[in-house]
Amino acid sequence: MKVNYDLHNENTLPKILLFGIPIYALTMNQILGKVHDAIKNKRLMHIGVVNAAKIVNMHRNKMLMEDVISSDIILADGAAIVWASKILGTPLPERVTGIDLMYRILEDGNKYKYRVYCLGATEEVSNKITQVISKDYPNVVLVGRRNGYFTDDEEESIANKIKKSNPDVLFVAMTSPKKEKFLARWNKVMNVPIIHGVGGSFDVMAGKVERAPELWQKLGLEWLFRVKQEPRRLWKRYLVTNTLFIWMLFKEKLFRIRH
């Protein structure tokens, strides 16, 4: 039987609780429908995404946990999250990565002429992605951009500039927890229908960082591909977070078996 969800009400959409985090059980097409509905009706929707490393860090950092959970919708960015949901008996329908959602929103934006603001990355990358978007999605209206390097004192001014540019979509490419902190603090001030934190996606779009091949993505090995690119900087980080995530999953599975 086909289930029709009310796109106007997040509470009617299917979701699971994973490690204390509400993750929405939506397909890419379902979330895109919700994005378009929010833009059309000028409703605010802050989209958050989580992977294994972020979940580990959320449990280490209470403020990060609070900021992420303040999102209107949280999606499973990492393959490990989908696998964990299946192991725990509450399977998510599919993985919805932040970068793929960004590209699909731009595709729809090219069709419906969305107004887009890009915040984040270095000045060089920020400039480059506006060129890429203008070339590949000519009907998208780029209303502004800014690099992601600014002080806390500059945040209010940046938020007000974004508000004045009146975008339909704000892509934010900054690292955690700075990104989550900024969005939690200024979400309502900016008053943008769709706010989507895209992490390092601008670097990929600009050609600065190579994305893992599709097979690596399907196998959930994007983290290993990144380590391969920057071994000295990333090997220890992923070794620690992956190990901790597996331990969290083991404890959660044991708890559910006993209860």
C-alpha positions in Angstrom: 0.0 0.0 0.0 1.3 3.4 -0.9 1.6 5.8 2.0 1.0 9.5 1.4 2.9 11.8 3.8 1.9 15.3 4.7 4.8 17.4 3.4 3.5 20.4 5.5 4.1 18.6 8.7 7.4 17.0 9.8 5.7 15.2 12.6 3.8 13.0 10.1 7.0 11.9 8.3 8.6 8.6 9.2 11.7 8.7 11.3 13.7 6.5 13.6 15.7 7.1 16.8 19.3 6.2 16.4 21.7 6.8 19.3 19.3 9.3 20.6 19.1 11.2 17.3 15.9 11.4 15.3 16.7 10.5 11.7 14.1 10.8 9.0 13.4 7.7 6.9 13.1 9.5 3.6 14.2 8.7 0.1 16.0 11.3 -2.0 12.8 12.0 -4.1 10.8 12.4 -0.9 13.1 15.0 0.6 13.3 16.9 -2.8 9.5 17.1 -2.8 9.6 18.5 0.7 12.3 21.0 -0.3 10.2 22.3 -3.2 7.1 22.5 -1.1 9.0 24.6 1.5 10.3 27.0 -1.1 7.0 27.3 -2.8 5.2 28.0 0.5 8.0 30.0 2.1 8.4 27.6 5.1 11.6 27.4 6.9 13.4 24.0 6.8 16.9 23.4 8.1 18.3 20.2 6.8 21.0 18.4 8.9 23.0 15.3 7.8 24.9 12.8 10.0 27.6 10.2 9.4 29.4 7.9 11.8 32.0 10.5 12.8 29.5 13.2 13.4 27.4 11.0 15.7 30.5 10.1 17.7 31.4 13.7 18.0 27.8 14.6 19.0 28.0 12.2 21.9 31.3 13.9 22.9 30.0 17.4 22.5 26.7 18.3 24.1 26.4 21.6 22.3 27.0 20.0 18.9 24.3 17.4 19.8 21.8 20.2 20.6 22.7 22.2 17.5 22.3 19.2 15.1 19.0 18.1 16.8 17.7 21.7 16.3 17.5 20.9 12.6 14.0 20.4 11.2 15.0 17.3 9.4 18.1 15.1 9.9 19.2 12.7 7.1 21.6 9.7 6.9 24.6 11.0 5.1 26.9 8.0 5.8 26.4 4.4 4.7 27.4 3.3 8.2 24.2 5.0 9.5 22.0 3.0 7.1 23.8 -0.3 8.0 23.4 0.5 11.7 19.7 1.1 11.3 19.3 -2.3 9.7 21.4 -4.0 12.4 19.2 -2.4 15.0 16.0 -3.5 13.3 14.8 0.0 12.2 16.0 0.1 8.6 16.3 3.4 6.8 15.1 3.3 3.1 18.4 4.7 1.7 21.3 6.9 2.2 20.8 10.6 1.3 24.2 12.2 1.2 24.6 15.9 1.7 26.5 16.4 -1.6 24.0 14.4 -3.7 21.2 16.4 -2.2 23.0 19.6 -3.0 23.4 18.6 -6.6 19.8 17.5 -6.9 18.5 20.8 -5.4 20.6 22.6 -8.0 19.0 20.5 -10.7 15.6 21.4 -9.5 16.8 25.0 -9.0 17.7 25.0 -12.7 14.1 24.0 -13.5 12.3 26.2 -11.1 14.8 29.2 -10.9 15.6 28.9 -7.2 17.5 31.7 -5.7 20.7 30.4 -4.1 23.3 31.8 -1.6 26.6 29.9 -1.1 28.4 30.3 2.3 31.7 28.6 3.1 35.0 27.2 2.0 38.0 29.3 1.0 37.7 32.5 -1.1 39.2 30.7 -4.0 36.8 27.7 -3.8 33.8 30.0 -3.1 34.6 32.0 -6.3 35.1 28.8 -8.3 31.8 27.2 -7.3 29.8 30.2 -8.4 31.4 29.9 -11.8 30.5 26.2 -11.9 26.9 26.8 -10.8 26.5 29.6 -13.4 27.8 27.3 -16.1 26.1 24.0 -15.2 22.8 25.4 -13.8 22.3 28.6 -15.8 18.7 29.2 -14.5 19.7 29.1 -10.9 19.8 32.7 -9.6 22.9 33.2 -7.5 22.1 36.0 -5.1 25.3 36.0 -3.1 28.4 34.1 -1.8 30.9 34.4 1.0 33.8 32.3 2.1 33.6 30.5 5.4 36.4 32.3 7.3 35.0 34.8 9.7 35.0 35.7 13.4 32.1 35.4 15.8 31.8 39.2 15.8 31.1 39.1 12.0 28.3 36.5 12.2 25.4 38.9 12.8 26.4 41.0 9.8 26.7 38.0 7.6 23.3 36.6 8.7 21.7 40.0 7.9 23.3 40.2 4.5 22.0 36.7 3.7 18.5 37.7 4.8 18.6 40.8 2.6 19.6 38.8 -0.5 16.3 36.8 -0.1 17.5 33.3 -1.2 15.3 30.3 -1.5 18.3 28.0 -0.6 21.4 28.6 1.5 24.2 26.1 1.1 26.7 26.2 4.0 30.1 24.5 3.5 31.8 24.8 6.8 33.3 22.3 9.2 31.6 21.0 12.4 30.9 22.3 14.9 31.3 25.8 13.5 28.6 25.2 10.9 26.0 23.8 13.3 26.7 26.5 15.8 26.3 29.3 13.2 23.0 27.8 11.8 21.5 27.1 15.2 22.2 30.7 16.2 21.2 32.6 13.0 18.6 30.3 11.3 15.6 32.4 12.2 17.3 35.7 11.5 18.3 34.7 8.0 14.8 33.5 7.3 15.7 31.2 4.3 13.3 28.5 3.3 15.9 25.8 2.8 19.2 25.7 4.8 21.4 22.8 3.9 24.8 22.2 5.5 27.0 20.6 2.8 30.3 20.1 4.6 33.2 19.8 2.1 31.0 19.6 -1.0 32.2 22.9 -2.3 35.7 21.6 -2.5 34.5 18.7 -4.6 32.4 20.9 -6.9 35.3 23.2 -7.4 37.6 20.3 -8.3 39.9 20.8 -5.4 39.1 17.4 -3.8 38.3 14.2 -5.7 35.1 12.4 -4.6 35.3 8.6 -4.1 34.4 6.4 -7.1 30.8 5.1 -7.1 31.9 1.6 -6.1 33.7 3.0 -3.0 30.5 5.0 -2.1 28.3 1.9 -2.4 30.7 -0.1 -0.2 30.6 2.7 2.4 34.4 3.4 2.0 34.4 7.1 1.2 36.2 7.6 4.5 39.0 5.3 3.3 39.2 7.1 0.0 39.7 10.4 1.9 42.3 8.8 4.1 44.1 7.7 1.0 44.1 11.3 -0.2 45.3 12.8 3.1 46.8 9.9 5.1 48.8 12.0 7.6 46.0 14.3 8.5 43.0 11.8 8.5 44.1 8.3 9.4 44.0 8.8 13.2 40.7 10.7 13.1 38.9 8.0 11.2 40.5 5.1 13.1 39.2 6.6 16.4 35.7 7.6 15.3 35.1 4.4 13.3 36.2 2.3 16.3 34.0 4.3 18.7 31.0 4.1 16.4 31.3 0.3 16.2 31.5 0.2 20.0 28.4 2.4 20.3 26.5 0.1 17.8 27.5 -3.0 19.8 26.3 -1.5 23.0 23.0 -0.3 21.5 22.4 -3.7 19.9 23.0 -5.4 23.2 20.7 -3.0 25.0 17.9 -3.6 22.6 18.3 -7.4 22.8 18.0 -7.2 26.6 15.0 -4.9 26.5 
